[in-house]
Amino acid sequence: MAADDQRRTIMQRFTLPRDLYHGEGALAVLKELKGSKAMVLVGGGSMKRGGFLQQACDYLVEAGFAISVYEGIEADPSIETVMQGAQAMLDFKPDWIVAMGGGSVIDAAKAMWIKYEVPDITFEDMQKPLPKLRQKAHFAAIPSTSGTATEVTAFSIITDYSKGIKYPIADYEITPDIAIVDAALVAALPQKQVAHTGMDALTHAIEAYVSTANSAYSDGLALHAIELVHNNLIASYNGDQQARAVMHDAQCLAGMAFSNALLGIVHSMAHKTGAAFADYGAHIIHGAANAMYLPKVVAFNAADPAAKARYGRIADTMGLAGKDDGEKVASLIAELRAMSDALNIPHGIGTYGADAYPAEQGFVPEAVFLERLPEIAKNAIADACTPSSPRQPSQEEMEALLKCCYYDTEVDF
């Protein structure tokens, strides 16, 4: 029996939101919600400037809700933000939580929801199996970026800035009840955000497809998402609105895949490097980290025969050249790097800069990187995304892999 077939004989769970509304005008489904109080959570102001916050509130008022708006959730939300937002929920007592914005807003709202439902829970306990939620409120997620797909996933990423570490909360209980995927909300996305979130979506789909937890249910979603992202991301980056609408659906498909098939060490490394150098002004944006690390991890994982074959199928889906899986893996790595070039994303931490490409000097000094490398590698290995990677790195291998990501050198081990 083939390895893939063996994996599928083990009982697995496949969980999605109860309802997913998509397409033009999908936001109007808020008029159909039933309840009395809704807390609407947003981030830095784009939803307000675009008129979408007012539109959502108007729909909810039309449905008979009293509204409280919680604004100002930052990118890569902190534990402190989660606790403050949870207190606001405890004060208002909503029966619907409506998170509207990028992945950070929805992730923060998920963690706030946990604390609202279970007031005595600690952040550490949120990283363990959760009790049943929905005793107080249901959750609606409305993404305004095309990448994280947190509107359909069982994950939330929260940052502990005192440690410089991003922690994933992973439990099917925090899968939203309703997802509203309306491309109108992403029409005005800044170009850089299109690039970063798009490569995040592609990484989700690729990692889900090669994950050891893959299944027949996740594979089709992952491969179709890969095809759509590959065919539309660069056009979306260059302003094609039809391609941008396709990307909004594609990232959601990728989310459905990885929420059930899980991820791998690209995300483990991104989680543990994103805020590790914040004291040097170096915040490595999640999607950019994924774009830099993905080609290196493909090369590393391809030493596993099952992963190599799956990367070959991904290359076929992208229409890449290759007579055998080895050549296809090489073509895939080259194509991922070419996509980063087209999206103005650098190839290594050493040349990473928030606003410059190519950067003459990145934000992360070499000496600081090397000093922190052992701890970052240890934390990456311990990350919740590592166990489903097709190849499990040792401490030495993870350090070597991260060095390749810093210096942009080839992976040959």
Residue pairs with C-beta under 8 A, 6 or more apart in sequence:
3 306
4 214
4 306
7 212
7 213
7 214
7 215
8 215
8 216
12 213
12 215
12 217
12 260
13 172
13 260
14 215
14 217
14 218
14 260
15 154
15 172
15 175
15 259
15 260
16 152
16 175
16 256
16 259
17 141
17 151
17 152
17 175
17 176
17 177
17 178
17 179
18 177
18 178
19 177
19 178
19 179
20 152
20 178
20 179
20 180
20 181
20 252
21 29
21 178
21 179
21 180
21 181
21 182
22 180
22 181
22 182
22 249
22 252
23 181
23 182
23 183
24 182
24 183
24 184
25 182
25 184
26 180
26 181
26 182
27 52
27 55
27 56
27 59
27 142
27 180
27 182
27 184
27 185
28 59
29 178
29 180
30 56
30 59
30 60
30 63
30 98
30 140
30 180
31 59
31 60
31 62
31 63
32 63
33 60
33 63
33 65
33 96
33 140
33 178
34 63
35 63
35 64
35 65
35 94
35 95
35 96
35 138
36 64
36 65
36 66
36 95
37 65
37 66
37 67
37 68
37 92
37 93
37 94
37 95
37 96
38 60
38 65
38 66
38 67
38 68
38 94
38 95
38 96
38 97
38 98
39 67
39 68
39 69
39 70
39 88
39 89
39 92
39 94
39 96
39 97
39 98
40 53
40 56
40 57
40 60
40 67
40 68
40 69
40 70
40 98
40 100
41 69
41 70
41 71
41 73
41 85
41 97
41 98
41 99
41 100
41 101
41 105
41 108
41 109
41 112
42 48
42 53
42 69
42 70
42 71
42 73
42 100
42 101
42 105
43 71
43 72
43 73
43 74
43 75
43 101
43 102
43 104
43 105
44 72
44 73
44 74
44 75
45 71
46 101
46 144
46 188
47 53
47 56
47 100
47 101
47 144
47 185
48 54
48 71
50 185
50 188
52 100
52 144
52 184
52 185
53 69
53 100
56 98
56 100
56 142
57 67
57 69
60 67
60 96
60 98
61 67
65 96
68 88
68 92
68 94
70 85
70 88
73 81
73 85
73 101
73 104
73 105
73 108
73 109
74 81
74 104
75 102
75 104
76 104
76 157
76 159
76 166
76 274
76 275
76 283
76 286
77 104
77 105
77 107
77 108
77 111
77 158
77 159
78 158
78 159
78 160
78 161
79 123
79 158
79 159
79 160
81 108
82 108
82 111
82 112
82 115
82 123
82 158
83 115
83 123
85 108
85 109
85 112
86 111
86 112
86 113
86 114
86 115
86 116
86 119
88 112
89 97
89 112
89 113
89 115
89 116
89 137
90 116
90 119
93 136
94 136
94 137
95 136
95 137
95 138
96 137
96 138
96 139
96 140
97 109
97 112
97 113
97 116
97 137
97 138
97 139
97 140
98 140
98 142
99 105
99 106
99 108
99 109
99 110
99 139
99 140
99 141
99 142
99 176
100 142
100 144
101 142
101 143
101 144
101 145
102 143
102 144
102 145
102 148
102 197
103 143
103 145
103 147
103 148
103 149
103 150
103 157
103 197
105 144
106 141
106 143
106 148
106 150
106 151
106 156
106 176
107 148
107 150
107 155
107 156
107 157
107 158
108 156
108 158
109 139
109 141
110 139
110 150
110 156
110 169
110 174
110 176
111 123
111 126
111 156
111 158
111 169
113 133
113 137
113 139
113 174
114 121
114 126
114 130
114 133
114 169
114 173
114 174
115 121
115 126
116 136
116 137
117 131
117 133
117 134
117 135
117 136
117 137
118 130
118 131
118 133
123 158
123 160
123 167
126 169
127 167
127 168
127 169
127 170
127 384
129 171
130 171
130 173
130 174
131 173
132 173
133 173
133 174
134 177
138 177
138 178
139 174
139 176
139 177
139 178
140 176
140 177
140 178
140 179
140 180
141 150
141 151
141 152
141 176
141 178
141 179
141 180
142 151
142 179
142 180
142 182
142 185
143 149
143 150
143 151
143 179
143 181
143 185
143 186
143 248
143 251
143 252
144 185
144 186
144 189
145 186
145 189
145 193
145 197
146 186
146 189
146 194
146 197
146 198
146 201
146 236
146 244
146 247
146 248
146 250
146 251
147 196
147 197
147 198
147 199
147 200
147 201
147 251
147 287
148 197
148 200
148 251
148 255
149 201
149 204
149 251
149 252
149 254
149 255
149 256
149 258
149 259
150 156
150 255
151 176
151 179
151 180
151 181
151 252
151 255
152 175
152 176
152 179
152 252
152 255
152 256
152 259
153 175
153 255
153 258
153 259
154 170
154 171
154 172
154 173
154 174
154 175
154 259
155 168
155 169
155 170
155 174
155 259
156 168
156 169
156 174
157 166
157 167
157 168
157 169
157 271
157 286
158 166
158 167
158 169
159 165
159 166
159 167
159 274
159 275
160 166
160 167
161 275
161 278
164 275
164 276
164 277
164 278
164 279
165 271
165 272
165 275
165 276
165 379
166 271
166 272
166 274
166 275
167 271
168 271
168 383
168 384
168 385
170 384
175 259
179 252
181 248
181 249
181 252
182 248
183 244
183 245
183 248
183 249
186 244
186 245
186 247
186 248
187 241
187 244
189 197
189 244
191 237
191 239
192 344
194 233
194 236
194 237
194 244
194 247
195 233
195 237
195 287
195 288
195 291
195 343
195 344
195 345
196 285
196 286
196 287
196 288
196 291
196 345
197 251
197 287
198 229
198 233
198 236
198 237
198 247
198 251
198 287
198 343
199 233
199 287
199 288
199 290
199 291
199 294
199 339
199 340
199 343
199 345
200 251
200 286
200 287
200 290
201 225
201 229
201 233
201 247
201 250
201 251
201 254
201 255
202 225
202 226
202 229
202 230
202 233
202 254
202 294
202 336
202 339
203 266
203 267
203 287
203 290
203 291
203 294
204 225
204 251
204 254
204 255
204 257
204 258
204 263
205 221
205 222
205 223
205 225
205 226
205 229
205 253
205 254
205 257
205 258
206 222
206 226
206 294
206 298
206 314
207 258
207 262
207 263
207 264
207 266
207 267
207 385
208 214
208 218
208 221
208 222
208 254
208 257
208 258
208 260
208 261
208 262
208 263
209 218
209 219
209 222
209 223
209 226
209 257
209 261
209 310
209 313
209 314
210 264
210 301
210 307
210 310
210 311
210 314
210 390
211 258
211 261
211 262
211 263
211 264
211 388
211 389
211 390
212 387
212 388
212 389
212 390
213 260
213 261
213 262
213 388
214 222
214 261
214 310
215 260
215 261
217 260
218 256
218 257
218 258
218 260
218 261
219 257
219 261
221 253
221 254
221 256
221 257
222 254
222 257
222 258
222 261
223 313
223 314
223 317
224 250
224 253
225 250
225 251
225 253
225 254
225 257
226 254
226 314
226 317
226 318
227 317
227 318
228 246
228 247
228 249
228 250
228 253
229 247
229 250
229 251
229 254
230 317
230 318
230 335
230 339
231 246
232 240
232 243
232 244
232 246
232 247
232 250
233 243
233 247
233 339
233 343
234 339
234 342
234 343
235 243
236 243
236 244
236 246
236 247
237 342
237 343
261 388
262 385
262 387
262 388
263 385
263 388
264 297
264 301
264 385
264 386
264 388
264 389
264 390
265 297
265 300
265 301
265 380
265 383
265 385
265 386
265 389
265 393
265 398
265 401
266 290
266 293
266 294
266 297
267 290
267 383
267 385
268 380
268 381
268 383
268 385
268 386
268 389
269 289
269 293
269 297
269 380
269 398
269 401
269 402
269 405
270 284
270 286
270 289
270 290
270 293
271 380
271 383
271 385
272 376
272 379
272 380
272 383
273 284
273 289
273 349
273 376
273 380
273 402
274 283
274 284
274 285
274 286
274 289
275 283
276 284
276 372
276 376
277 283
277 284
277 363
277 364
277 368
277 369
277 372
280 363
280 364
280 365
280 368
281 363
282 352
282 362
282 363
282 364
283 354
283 363
284 349
284 352
284 364
285 354
288 345
288 346
288 352
291 336
291 339
291 340
291 343
291 345
292 340
292 345
292 346
292 347
292 348
292 349
292 352
292 405
293 405
294 336
295 333
295 336
295 337
295 347
296 401
296 404
296 405
296 411
297 401
298 311
298 329
298 332
298 333
298 336
299 329
299 333
299 410
299 411
299 412
300 391
300 393
300 397
300 401
300 411
300 413
301 307
301 308
301 311
301 389
301 390
301 391
302 308
302 311
302 329
303 391
304 390
304 391
306 390
307 390
307 391
308 325
308 326
308 329
309 325
310 390
311 325
311 328
311 329
311 332
312 322
312 324
312 325
312 328
312 329
314 332
315 322
315 328
315 329
315 331
315 332
315 335
316 328
318 332
318 335
320 328
320 331
320 332
320 335
321 327
321 328
321 331
322 328
322 329
322 330
322 331
337 347
340 346
340 347
344 357
345 357
346 352
346 353
346 357
346 358
346 359
346 362
347 408
348 362
348 405
348 406
348 407
348 408
349 362
349 364
349 369
349 405
349 406
350 362
350 364
350 366
350 369
350 406
350 407
350 408
351 358
351 359
351 360
351 361
351 362
351 408
352 359
352 362
352 363
352 364
353 359
353 361
353 362
353 363
354 363
364 406
366 406
369 406
373 399
373 402
373 403
374 395
374 399
376 402
377 395
377 398
377 399
377 402
378 395
378 398
380 386
380 398
380 402
381 393
381 395
381 398
386 392
386 393
393 401
397 413
400 413
401 411
403 409
404 410
404 411
